[in-house]
Amino acid sequence: MTTTDAPGTAALDELRAWHTAVRAQFPIITGAPRLAYLDSAATTQKPQAVLDAVQDYLLTGNANAGRGTYTWANRTTALVEETRRRIKEFLGDPDPERSGVHFVSGATAGLRAVARDWLAGYLADGDEIVVPLADHQANIAPWLEVRDLLARQGLRIRVRPMPYQAGSGDYDAAALASLAGPRTRFVAVTHVHHVYGGDMNVHRIRRAVGPDVPICLDAAQSVGHIPVSLAELDVDFAVFSGHKALALPGSGAVWARNARGPVFAPGGWDGSPNTTGIRSLRAAFDWLDATGTGRVERWTSALAARLTEGLSHLPAYEVVGCQRSLASGADVQRRQGIVTFRHRGIDSGDLGFALFDHGFMVRSDSLCQGSGGERQHSVRVSLHAYNSPEEIDRLLDVLGACA
């Protein structure tokens, strides 16, 4: 499908030269021209600048941090501290002198650290927590584990399911305001949903629960994909994975505001940090700033609009999530580079294999969604700056042939 009036065409035309320059910076993409990588919500590919920064670090100054007085060790220690400062700056930290950044292996480990090392000691018998049971399992399981841990100690913690708007998958802030009460002590939220692709309007959550309730943000699908301002979101924790933000696997961070409740301090001995991953994080954020995270968002949202518009003309397919966002004349278009769908007659796993036979790498399974989410498996297309309109049009041609 190739149309000049498809949704997002103006943005795609305006950013075409930008995209050409950006795509050329991803060796794995340019090295496989017959393949289309459409699985960036699972992990992103890495620009040459990140690869170069990591290689330079390993070749010229690799050492442990905080454990030596020689030049390489001092440089690495400075790198770790500078990356903490860089993360605060990149995320729009409202109070960098008070907040902390703690490196973890990824979002799952980070959320579990907040649960185990902070929330477990913060809750008392009879307290309530709000958990988004239709979001990623990584933002559900740690909070339920805390409930069960405290239950074994004789403390009763009530889990309140986060309310969602019917039909859109967005959080229902009005229902949450009615749900929250004097025993509501903690709320877990997601910035961009990993299945529905929507910005979950987290800025409304603070008004719904009041000024005193700590909020933990799963930012795995927003950091590195869209601009993030922690000052505007007014959350207390933000957790992300480096590998989903153009950095290396095994890297990530917990940002803790340290303004509501006790200061966050990860438990246990502070072992050797993943200095290579930390170097890749700083390089990725530098690259995103130079490239323009806002332009990344505009580009991927335009590609998602092109795909949802095409799918709306293929009756054999059902797009998961807000149905009002599918047509070019819709009054909403909130998909942030993630489009999830099913064929009405073909198993999603089989469709995923068929798409790979045509050179498309997509996710096709349960997508790690919690018990409150979709029951059926689906196919997810997730995009980044290196993806092209031609890839979307080729995909729609193949999907149309399967209809």
Disulfide bonds with the S-S distance in Angstrom:
none
